[in-house]
Amino acid sequence: MQNTSHAVMAQRVEPLNSPDDFPTPPWATRGLIEYILPEKERLKSMTCLEPACGAGHMAKVLSEYFREVRSSDAYPYGYSHVRDFLTYPYEKNGADWVITNPPFRLAEEFVLRALDIARHGVAILARTVFLESVGRHEAIFLLNPPSRFAQFVERVPMVRGRLDAKATTATGYAWLVWEKKASIAHPRLMWVPPCRRKLERPGDYDNSHLVTSRSAKAR
Ligand SMILES: C[S@@+](CC[C@H](N)C(=O)[O-])C[C@H]1O[C@@H](n2cnc3c(N)ncnc32)[C@H](O)[C@@H]1O
C-alpha cells in the first residue's frame, strides 16, 4: 500500500516505470562549474559524459566548458543516443567526468556506475535528502564518500518535461562531487552561492514550452 503520510507526500514519488524527466535549469549546471568543481580551466581539455541527458538542458551547458560532451538517455528525446546507463557497456575510464541529474529512484545505481566509468570525477545533482538512508550509507557513502557536497542556497525548481522560469519548489538540491584521485578523508562542505540571476543567459528557457502565466508544480 502506498504511504501517503504528510512527510512522504512532501517528496514526490514517481511510479517505478517513470523516466523521471525533470530537466535541470541551465544556471544550476553553470553553478557547479563556476563555484564547485576544481580547476575550471582544465575542463577545456577534458571530456564529459552526460548519461541521462533528456532534451539536453544539462549537456548543452556542459559543452560551454568541456572540450567534448557525449550524451545519451534511456528514452528518446530526439537529442542524443538512446542508451540505458545502467546496462549499456560504457568503457571503464571512458570519460574524464560523468555529470548528470539522474532519475532520483535510480540515483544510487547511477553514482556507482558513474564511478566505474569516470577517469577523473563524478558530479551528481540530487535532492539534499540523498544524503540520508541506511541503504545509501552502506552502498556508497561508507566506502566512497563524495569529496565535495555543495548545497544550493537558492531553490532549483524542476518541473516534469520542460524548463519553467517561473516554477517554484519546496525541495532543496545539492551537487555531490567525487574526485577520484583526491585523497580526501572527509567531504568538503560547500554552498552554491546565490547565482541564479548572474548565471542565467538569454535563450536558456527557449524551446521549453515556457510557462509565464502561472507557476508550475515542481518536484
Ligand atoms: C531528472 S531528468 C534529468 C535530465 C537531464 N539530465 C537534465 O538535467 O536536464 C532524469 C533523466 O534520466 C533519464 N533516465 C531514466 N532512467 C534512465 C536510465 N536507466 N538510463 C539513462 N537515462 C535514464 C530520463 O529519461 C530523464 O531524461
Ligand as a Chemical Component Dictionary entry (heavy atoms), coordinates in Angstrom:
data_LIG
# 
_chem_comp.id                   LIG 
_chem_comp.type                 NON-POLYMER 
_chem_comp.pdbx_formal_charge   0 
_chem_comp.three_letter_code    LIG 
# 
loop_
_chem_comp_atom.comp_id 
_chem_comp_atom.atom_id 
_chem_comp_atom.alt_atom_id 
_chem_comp_atom.type_symbol 
_chem_comp_atom.charge 
_chem_comp_atom.model_Cartn_x 
_chem_comp_atom.model_Cartn_y 
_chem_comp_atom.model_Cartn_z 
_chem_comp_atom.pdbx_ordinal 
LIG C1  C1  C 0  15.818 14.339 -13.765 1  
LIG S1  S1  S 1  15.872 14.043 -15.519 2  
LIG C2  C2  C 0  17.327 14.952 -15.932 3  
LIG C3  C3  C 0  17.564 15.175 -17.394 4  
LIG C4  C4  C 0  18.870 15.883 -17.718 5  
LIG N1  N1  N 0  19.988 15.178 -17.091 6  
LIG C5  C5  C 0  18.844 17.300 -17.206 7  
LIG O1  O1  O 0  19.468 17.525 -16.174 8  
LIG O2  O2  O -1 18.211 18.169 -17.811 9  
LIG C6  C6  C 0  16.372 12.320 -15.500 10 
LIG C7  C7  C 0  16.628 11.726 -16.868 11 
LIG O3  O3  O 0  17.040 10.375 -16.693 12 
LIG C8  C8  C 0  16.574 9.628  -17.791 13 
LIG N2  N2  N 0  16.657 8.209  -17.415 14 
LIG C9  C9  C 0  15.818 7.490  -16.629 15 
LIG N3  N3  N 0  16.274 6.232  -16.467 16 
LIG C10 C10 C 0  17.453 6.156  -17.165 17 
LIG C11 C11 C 0  18.407 5.118  -17.381 18 
LIG N4  N4  N 0  18.277 3.905  -16.827 19 
LIG N5  N5  N 0  19.483 5.396  -18.169 20 
LIG C12 C12 C 0  19.641 6.616  -18.731 21 
LIG N6  N6  N 0  18.767 7.628  -18.559 22 
LIG C13 C13 C 0  17.690 7.415  -17.781 23 
LIG C14 C14 C 0  15.185 10.189 -18.026 24 
LIG O4  O4  O 0  14.697 9.891  -19.306 25 
LIG C15 C15 C 0  15.440 11.678 -17.802 26 
LIG O5  O5  O 0  15.772 12.312 -19.023 27 
# 
loop_
_chem_comp_bond.comp_id 
_chem_comp_bond.atom_id_1 
_chem_comp_bond.atom_id_2 
_chem_comp_bond.value_order 
_chem_comp_bond.pdbx_ordinal 
LIG C1  S1  SING 1  
LIG S1  C2  SING 2  
LIG S1  C6  SING 3  
LIG C2  C3  SING 4  
LIG C3  C4  SING 5  
LIG C4  N1  SING 6  
LIG C4  C5  SING 7  
LIG C5  O1  DOUB 8  
LIG C5  O2  SING 9  
LIG C6  C7  SING 10 
LIG C7  O3  SING 11 
LIG C7  C15 SING 12 
LIG O3  C8  SING 13 
LIG C8  N2  SING 14 
LIG C8  C14 SING 15 
LIG N2  C9  SING 16 
LIG N2  C13 SING 17 
LIG C9  N3  DOUB 18 
LIG N3  C10 SING 19 
LIG C10 C11 SING 20 
LIG C10 C13 DOUB 21 
LIG C11 N4  SING 22 
LIG C11 N5  DOUB 23 
LIG N5  C12 SING 24 
LIG C12 N6  DOUB 25 
LIG N6  C13 SING 26 
LIG C14 O4  SING 27 
LIG C14 C15 SING 28 
LIG C15 O5  SING 29 
# 
